[in-house]
Amino acid sequence: MSTRVQWKNTNDEDTPRLHRPLACCAAAMALLAVVATCGLFLDGRTVLGEGVWLKPLKFAVSFGLYTITLAWMVGRTERWQRTLRRIGTVTVVLFIVPEISIITFQAARGERSHFNVSSTLNDVLVKAMGGAAYVGWATTLLLGVFLLWQRKVDRPLAWAIPIGLFVSLAGMSIGYLMTTPTAAQQRALDGGGNPPTLGAHSVGQLDGGSGMPLTSWSTGGGDLRVAHFVGLHALQLLPLAAVGLGMLAGRLPLLRGEGTRTALVVIGGAGHAGLTALLLWQAERGQPLFEPDRLTLSVAAGLVGAVAVAVAVVLATASRDRRGSPGV
């Protein structure tokens, strides 16, 4: 008898349930997003030029997407269920809850949450968030390892989930680059000073400078949060793409082969990883998102071209195979 691990078939009568702690956490994030939205209208306080409740709102939406996606993934496995569920619970208790609680607490105080070491309390809270982020990275890695060896009848989704998780891990890792002291902060430290902030997300301008509406991404320099955001949400986009391709397969004959859809998912994953790397490189060179130089544009064009060629090859192969199939 084969011992191959199987993803649960979502068409089975015994449809798997969402991982409860992760699903409850996602519901709590939705509630927090509503509260934070109200706070933006009712509380006129600002931090670095933006409403104090904007950061809790953004993190609530991001963590909500993260947790509901993991809840769905964990609920559709057959082997190592107990281990995966325990890892999911640890993710909620030691990563999501501490980090979002601190962000919300600091917003209520009218204080900056990240990089703020201006007092003993703020320093302790920053360190606690850093510890929670390490736990989140490690648990996401463990989930990725266990999910990598799962199999499913739908091969595109079986590839999309682990690829999405590992690209998401790369996006999460960009957050650690933000904790490095800037040149000015390092000079202050070397001189025996105690700068009020350590780390930054902007490159080429101070945090809190000119920024885009809602996201606050820098418009006067590079911003590491762009690549961080894009990479992190591969966790949702790649599985969604796999599901979307499966839905289109009923209307587009070229997509009916699982091999074709799987190849397109892998290409999409590679393209997403390449885009994340490109955005990181652009930010590290101090360029605003919508003001790339010629070199950045050239590399972007090369990335788009490579993805387009790969997609064209896959579809051309699918078309040739279909013409050569009996009865076509």
C-alpha positions as CSV (number, residue, x, y, z in Angstrom):
1,M,0.0,0.0,0.0
2,S,1.3,3.4,-0.9
3,T,2.3,5.7,2.0
4,R,2.3,8.8,-0.2
5,V,0.8,11.8,1.7
6,Q,-2.4,13.0,0.2
7,W,-4.0,16.5,0.3
8,K,-7.7,16.1,1.2
9,N,-9.9,16.3,-1.8
10,T,-12.2,19.3,-1.3
11,N,-15.0,17.3,-3.1
12,D,-15.0,14.6,-0.4
13,E,-18.1,14.4,1.8
14,D,-15.9,14.8,4.9
15,T,-14.8,18.3,4.0
16,P,-12.0,19.4,6.3
17,R,-12.6,22.3,8.7
18,L,-10.5,25.4,9.0
19,H,-7.8,25.4,11.7
20,R,-9.9,26.9,14.5
21,P,-7.3,29.1,16.3
22,L,-6.0,30.6,13.0
23,A,-9.6,31.1,11.8
24,C,-10.6,32.8,15.1
25,C,-7.5,35.0,14.8
26,A,-8.5,36.0,11.3
27,A,-12.0,37.0,12.6
28,A,-10.4,39.0,15.4
29,M,-8.2,40.8,12.8
30,A,-11.3,41.6,10.8
31,L,-12.9,43.2,13.9
32,L,-9.7,45.1,14.7
33,A,-9.6,46.4,11.1
34,V,-13.1,47.8,11.7
35,V,-12.1,49.4,15.0
36,A,-9.0,50.9,13.6
37,T,-10.9,52.3,10.6
38,C,-13.3,54.0,13.1
39,G,-10.2,55.2,15.0
40,L,-8.9,56.9,11.9
41,F,-12.0,59.1,11.7
42,L,-12.5,59.7,15.4
43,D,-8.9,60.1,16.6
44,G,-7.0,63.0,15.2
45,R,-3.6,62.1,16.6
46,T,-0.7,61.3,14.2
47,V,2.6,59.5,14.3
48,L,5.2,60.5,11.6
49,G,2.4,62.4,9.8
50,E,-0.1,59.5,9.6
51,G,-3.1,58.7,11.8
52,V,-2.1,56.6,14.8
53,W,-4.7,53.9,13.8
54,L,-3.4,53.4,10.3
55,K,-0.7,51.0,11.3
56,P,-3.0,48.7,13.3
57,L,-5.4,48.8,10.3
58,K,-2.7,47.7,7.8
59,F,-1.4,45.0,10.1
60,A,-4.9,43.7,10.9
61,V,-5.6,43.3,7.2
62,S,-2.2,41.7,6.5
63,F,-2.4,39.3,9.5
64,G,-6.0,38.5,8.7
65,L,-5.1,37.3,5.2
66,Y,-2.1,35.4,6.5
67,T,-4.1,33.5,9.2
68,I,-7.1,32.7,7.1
69,T,-4.9,31.3,4.4
70,L,-2.9,29.1,6.8
71,A,-6.2,28.0,8.4
72,W,-7.4,26.8,5.0
73,M,-4.1,25.1,4.1
74,V,-3.7,23.3,7.4
75,G,-7.3,22.1,7.2
76,R,-6.7,20.4,3.9
77,T,-3.9,18.0,5.0
78,E,-4.3,14.3,5.9
79,R,-0.9,13.4,7.4
80,W,0.9,15.2,10.3
81,Q,-2.4,16.9,11.1
82,R,-1.7,17.1,14.8
83,T,1.8,18.5,14.2
84,L,0.5,21.1,11.7
85,R,-2.3,22.2,14.0
86,R,0.1,22.6,16.9
87,I,2.4,24.7,14.8
88,G,-0.6,26.8,13.7
89,T,-1.6,27.4,17.3
90,V,1.9,28.4,18.2
91,T,1.9,30.9,15.3
92,V,-1.2,32.5,16.8
93,V,-0.1,32.6,20.4
94,L,3.5,33.5,20.0
95,F,3.6,35.5,16.8
96,I,0.3,37.1,15.7
97,V,-1.3,38.0,19.1
98,P,1.9,39.5,20.7
99,E,2.8,41.6,17.6
100,I,-0.6,43.0,16.9
101,S,-1.3,43.6,20.6
102,I,1.9,45.7,20.9
103,I,1.1,47.6,17.7
104,T,-2.4,48.4,18.9
105,F,-1.2,49.3,22.4
106,Q,1.3,51.7,21.0
107,A,-1.3,53.3,18.7
108,A,-3.6,53.8,21.7
109,R,-0.7,55.6,23.5
110,G,0.1,57.7,20.4
111,E,3.6,56.1,20.2
112,R,5.5,54.7,17.3
113,S,5.7,50.9,17.6
114,H,8.5,49.8,15.3
115,F,12.1,51.0,15.8
116,N,11.1,53.1,18.9
117,V,13.7,52.8,21.7
118,S,13.0,56.2,23.2
119,S,12.2,54.7,26.6
120,T,12.7,51.5,28.6
121,L,9.1,50.4,27.9
122,N,9.3,51.2,24.2
123,D,12.6,49.3,23.9
124,V,11.1,46.3,25.7
125,L,8.1,46.3,23.3
126,V,10.3,46.6,20.2
127,K,12.4,43.6,21.4
128,A,9.2,41.6,22.1
129,M,7.9,42.3,18.6
130,G,11.3,41.2,17.2
131,G,11.1,37.9,19.2
132,A,7.5,37.4,17.9
133,A,8.7,38.0,14.3
134,Y,11.4,35.3,14.7
135,V,8.8,32.9,16.0
136,G,6.5,33.7,13.0
137,W,9.3,33.2,10.5
138,A,10.3,29.8,12.1
139,T,6.7,28.5,12.3
140,T,6.0,29.5,8.7
141,L,9.1,27.7,7.7
142,L,8.0,24.6,9.5
143,L,4.6,24.7,8.0
144,G,6.2,25.1,4.6
145,V,8.4,22.0,5.2
146,F,5.5,19.9,6.2
147,L,3.2,21.2,3.4
148,L,6.0,20.7,0.8
149,W,5.7,16.9,1.2
150,Q,1.9,16.9,0.9
151,R,0.3,15.7,-2.4
152,K,-3.0,16.4,-3.9
153,V,-5.0,15.3,-6.9
154,D,-4.8,18.9,-8.1
155,R,-1.1,19.3,-8.8
156,P,-1.1,23.0,-9.5
157,L,-2.4,23.7,-6.0
158,A,0.0,21.2,-4.5
159,W,2.9,23.3,-6.0
160,A,1.3,26.7,-5.4
161,I,1.0,26.3,-1.6
162,P,4.7,25.5,-0.8
163,I,6.1,27.9,-3.4
164,G,3.8,30.6,-2.0
165,L,4.9,29.9,1.6
166,F,8.6,30.0,0.7
167,V,8.3,33.2,-1.3
168,S,6.4,34.6,1.7
169,L,9.2,33.6,4.0
170,A,11.6,35.6,1.8
171,G,9.3,38.6,2.0
172,M,9.1,38.3,5.8
173,S,12.9,38.2,5.9
174,I,13.1,41.7,4.4
175,G,11.6,43.0,7.7
176,Y,14.9,42.1,9.4
177,L,16.8,44.5,7.0
178,M,14.7,47.3,8.5
179,T,16.1,46.7,12.0
180,T,19.7,47.6,11.0
181,P,20.7,51.0,12.3
182,T,21.0,53.7,9.7
183,A,24.3,55.5,9.1
184,A,23.3,58.4,11.3
185,Q,22.0,56.1,14.1
186,Q,25.2,54.1,14.0
187,R,27.3,57.2,14.3
188,A,25.3,58.2,17.3
189,L,25.8,54.8,18.9
190,D,29.5,54.9,18.2
191,G,29.7,58.2,19.9
192,G,28.1,56.9,23.0
193,G,24.7,58.4,22.3
194,N,21.2,56.8,22.6
195,P,19.2,57.6,19.5
196,P,15.4,57.4,20.0
197,T,15.0,55.1,17.0
198,L,17.0,52.2,15.7
199,G,16.3,51.0,12.2
200,A,14.2,52.4,9.4
201,H,12.1,51.3,6.5
202,S,13.0,54.3,4.2
203,V,16.2,54.5,2.2
204,G,17.4,58.0,1.2
205,Q,15.0,59.9,3.3
206,L,13.9,59.8,7.0
207,D,10.9,57.8,8.0
208,G,7.9,60.0,8.1
209,G,8.8,61.9,4.9
210,S,6.6,62.3,1.9
211,G,4.6,59.1,1.2
212,M,1.8,57.5,-0.8
213,P,-1.8,57.7,0.4
214,L,-2.9,54.9,2.7
215,T,0.3,52.7,2.4
216,S,2.6,55.6,3.3
217,W,5.3,54.1,1.1
218,S,8.0,56.7,0.5
219,T,7.8,59.0,-2.5
220,G,11.1,60.7,-1.8
221,G,13.4,57.6,-1.5
222,G,13.4,53.9,-1.4
223,D,11.1,51.9,0.9
224,L,11.8,48.4,2.0
225,R,8.1,47.9,2.9
226,V,7.2,47.5,-0.8
227,A,9.2,44.4,-1.3
228,H,8.2,43.1,2.1
229,F,4.5,43.5,1.3
230,V,4.7,42.0,-2.2
231,G,6.8,39.0,-1.1
232,L,4.7,38.3,2.0
233,H,1.5,38.0,0.2
234,A,2.7,35.4,-2.3
235,L,1.1,33.1,0.4
236,Q,-2.3,34.2,-0.9
237,L,-1.7,35.1,-4.5
238,L,-0.1,31.8,-5.8
239,P,-2.8,29.4,-4.4
240,L,-5.4,31.8,-5.6
241,A,-3.8,31.7,-9.1
242,A,-3.9,27.9,-9.0
243,V,-7.5,27.9,-8.1
244,G,-8.3,30.5,-10.8
245,L,-6.5,28.4,-13.5
246,G,-8.6,25.4,-12.5
247,M,-11.8,27.4,-12.9
248,L,-10.7,28.7,-16.3
249,A,-9.8,25.2,-17.4
250,G,-13.5,24.4,-18.0
251,R,-13.6,27.2,-20.6
252,L,-10.1,27.2,-22.0
253,P,-9.0,23.9,-23.5
254,L,-5.3,24.8,-23.3
255,L,-5.6,24.8,-19.5
256,R,-7.2,21.5,-19.1
257,G,-4.0,19.6,-18.6
258,E,-2.7,19.6,-15.0
259,G,0.9,19.7,-16.3
260,T,0.2,22.9,-18.1
261,R,-1.5,24.6,-15.1
262,T,1.3,23.3,-12.8
263,A,4.0,24.8,-15.1
264,L,2.1,28.1,-15.2
265,V,2.0,28.2,-11.4
266,V,5.7,27.5,-11.1
267,I,6.4,30.3,-13.6
268,G,4.1,32.6,-11.6
269,G,6.0,31.7,-8.4
270,A,9.4,32.4,-10.1
271,G,8.0,35.7,-11.4
272,H,6.7,36.7,-8.0
273,A,10.0,35.9,-6.4
274,G,11.8,37.9,-9.1
275,L,9.5,40.9,-8.6
276,T,10.1,40.8,-4.8
277,A,13.9,40.8,-5.4
278,L,13.6,43.6,-8.0
279,L,11.6,45.8,-5.6
280,L,14.1,45.2,-2.8
281,W,17.0,46.1,-5.1
282,Q,15.2,49.2,-6.2
283,A,14.5,50.3,-2.6
284,E,18.0,49.6,-1.4
285,R,19.3,52.0,-4.1
286,G,17.0,54.8,-2.7
287,Q,14.5,54.9,-5.6
288,P,10.8,55.6,-4.9
289,L,8.5,52.9,-6.3
290,F,7.2,55.0,-9.1
291,E,10.4,56.7,-10.0
292,P,12.7,53.9,-11.2
293,D,15.8,54.7,-13.2
294,R,16.7,53.3,-16.6
295,L,18.6,50.3,-15.1
296,T,15.6,49.3,-12.9
297,L,13.2,49.6,-15.8
298,S,15.5,47.5,-18.0
299,V,15.7,44.7,-15.4
300,A,11.9,44.9,-14.9
301,A,11.4,44.6,-18.7
302,G,13.7,41.6,-18.7
303,L,11.8,39.9,-15.9
304,V,8.4,40.5,-17.7
305,G,9.9,39.3,-21.0
306,A,11.3,36.1,-19.4
307,V,7.9,35.3,-17.7
308,A,6.0,36.0,-21.0
309,V,8.3,33.8,-23.0
310,A,8.0,31.0,-20.5
311,V,4.2,31.2,-20.5
312,A,4.2,31.3,-24.3
313,V,6.3,28.1,-24.5
314,V,4.1,26.3,-22.0
315,L,0.9,27.3,-23.9
316,A,2.4,26.4,-27.3
317,T,3.4,23.0,-25.9
318,A,-0.1,22.5,-24.6
319,S,-1.6,23.4,-27.9
320,R,0.7,21.1,-29.8
321,D,0.0,18.2,-27.4
322,R,-3.7,18.8,-27.7
323,R,-3.6,18.8,-31.5
324,G,-1.7,15.5,-31.4
325,S,-4.1,13.9,-29.0
326,P,-6.5,11.2,-30.4
327,G,-10.0,12.5,-31.0
328,V,-9.0,16.2,-31.1
